[in-house]
Amino acid sequence: MSAPFHVGITRSLSLADGRSLMAEEALALLEREGISYDYYQTEDGEVRTRDIAEFDAIVLLGDHFGYPALEGNERLVAVARWGVGYDNVDLDACTAHDVCTFITPAGVRRPVATAMLAFLLALALKLPQKDRLVRTGEWARKTDYMGEMLTGKVLGSLGLGNIGREFFRLVAPLEMRHIACDPFVREEEARAVGVQLVDKETLLRESDYLFITCLLTPETYHTIGGAELAQMKRSAYLINTARGPIVDEAALIAALESGRIRGAALDVFEQEPLSAGSPLIGMDNVLLAPHALAWTEESALGNSMEDAKGLVQLARGEAPTTVVNKAVLERPGFQAKLRALQQRR
């Protein structure tokens, strides 16, 4: 009898109480399909060949995955990202070693868009400041923190992908003006979700609330820096739920300290976890979350099930539908791996 398809699940998904963020429903699906699984752990946040040598595919969260995991590794066929960002995966290295990387867009689309909406409403209504007034007994100062209605305000997004489009759908009843900058999106696609495409300068100049929703790539690294922040309205807010290094954090801190922009909401940072000495922690015009604002039981289930379904496809000798390094799909070495998996069924 052929050996079962064997999956490695990162220990990074383990919770303090022993449970796993890899949902039981997803693990049950793997078991029904005859797919075995076990857990792996890295020593320093870098996946190495010795960590995953026994697996046909792995589920990856925040560890870095590249050549140290692939050198001498002929067995691995796939990296299943638990989430949608893949800046911690060396896609070129994966492709060169006939390994596909796939993601979970359906699992994060609504949870992240909802988290973005939470930031938007909390900033507009000055929720954190009002919370502190109650806790510090300064009830009488409530008129110092008047919020604002969002109708007619300009909501901007740097990026208009899966999550950005869902966000604009969610906020449609607020009757804001919607603009976005994304060179990979067509005008008709933007219009379908009520968004006007603009260039980056217009986005910076006109947005009252500017959201970062694009991927982190070499091209988007520090794409929001001092020069860009200087183009924004002094009354504007910057909200980042994508990846920290898209924004030059030092430039953002300077802009916040000087009053160049009104405030920010951040779920991601250049270095995570955020240093206890970061000036951001002491600012009352900044909302902070530990790269987990969108984490809910539902998002865990969605990410887990989408990864599990992709792993089932692989075990059947099929390519997952959400592969991001698509060039690997035509490589003879990858196709040979898929045929070998079909024969093992």
Protein Blocks (a to p, Z undefined) as FASTA:
>chain_A
ZZdddddddfklpcfkopafbdfklmmmmmmnopacdddddfkopacfklmmmpcbdcdf
kbccdfklmgopakbmbdcdebjbfklbcfklmmmnopacdddfklmmmmmmmmmmmmmm
mmmnommmmmmmmmnopmmmmmmmccddfehpacddedjdfklmmmmmmmmmnopacddd
dfkbcfklmmmnopacddfklmmmmpmbdcdfbdcdfklgokbcfklmmmpcfkbccddf
kbfklpcfklmmmmmmnomambdcdfbdfbdcddfklmklmpckbccdehilmgcfklmm
mmmmmmmmmmmmmmnopacfkbfblmlmmpmklmmmmmmmmmmZZ
